[in-house]
């Protein structure tokens, strides 16, 4: 029988990887979408994207230490 805790642990790990990718997208989107001329939008995307990536990497690192 499949253990529910194992499924939730697997979903938590995938969630962290998806968050890291989305954070990278948010950080790179000013260049990919061409709005680097708007300083506040650029800074907001860099700050939010960087924060999301940092938290996701910490979550992945913490999960790898616990297994």
Beta strands, then each sheet from edge to edge (+ up, - down):
end
